[in-house]
Amino acid sequence: MFVIRLADGTLRVPQSLTSQDGRLIGNAYVEVQPGDPEYEQWLAESLTEEEAELRRRRWAEENDELEREFLAYKARQEDT
């Protein structure tokens, strides 16, 4: 999940909710407005929605090649 910077400057910051014993309950985005105390902390690593989508798409495409390489490696290991 990425910190998303909207056109109006609002940041959507990913946040996870966990139970007391550490189990993941869910993931969500929390909106942080300019002027909020945490805004500057998150701004530096934020991406526009378009940049985030490009990264997701590129990761998926590159992941396909990585998966093929892994499966070929795994097949070679099973042959020996």
C-alpha positions in Angstrom: 0.0 0.0 0.0 1.2 3.5 -0.8 0.6 6.9 0.7 -1.6 8.5 -2.0 -1.5 12.3 -2.6 -4.8 13.6 -4.0 -5.1 16.7 -6.2 -6.4 18.8 -3.3 -3.3 17.9 -1.2 -5.1 15.4 1.0 -3.0 12.3 1.8 -4.5 8.8 2.1 -2.2 7.0 4.5 -2.5 3.2 4.8 -3.3 1.9 8.3 -3.7 -1.6 9.7 -5.9 -2.6 12.5 -4.7 -5.5 14.7 -6.2 -7.3 17.6 -4.6 -7.3 21.0 -2.8 -10.5 20.2 -1.4 -9.1 17.0 -3.7 -10.7 14.4 -4.6 -8.5 11.4 -8.2 -7.4 11.4 -8.1 -5.2 8.4 -6.3 -2.5 6.3 -7.7 0.9 5.4 -6.7 4.4 4.4 -6.8 7.3 6.8 -7.0 10.8 5.3 -4.5 13.4 6.5 -5.1 17.0 5.6 -2.5 19.7 5.0 -1.9 21.3 8.4 -2.4 18.0 10.3 0.6 17.3 12.6 1.5 14.1 10.7 1.2 15.7 7.2 4.8 16.6 6.5 6.0 13.2 7.7 3.9 11.4 5.0 4.2 14.0 2.2 7.8 13.1 1.3 6.9 9.5 0.5 3.5 10.2 -1.1 2.6 9.3 -4.7 -0.1 10.7 -6.9 -2.9 8.2 -7.8 -1.4 7.9 -11.3 2.1 7.2 -10.0 0.8 4.5 -7.6 -1.1 2.9 -10.4 2.0 2.9 -12.6 4.0 1.2 -9.9 1.3 -1.4 -9.3 1.2 -2.1 -13.1 5.0 -2.2 -13.4 5.3 -4.5 -10.4 2.7 -6.9 -11.8 4.5 -7.0 -15.2 7.9 -7.5 -13.6 6.5 -10.1 -11.2 5.4 -12.2 -14.2 9.0 -12.5 -15.3 10.2 -13.2 -11.8 7.6 -15.9 -11.4 8.7 -17.5 -14.6 12.3 -17.5 -13.5 11.4 -19.0 -10.2 9.3 -21.7 -11.7 12.1 -22.6 -14.1 14.6 -22.7 -11.2 12.2 -24.9 -9.2 11.7 -27.3 -12.1 15.5 -27.6 -12.4 15.8 -28.4 -8.7 13.1 -31.1 -9.0 15.0 -32.7 -11.9 18.2 -33.2 -9.8 
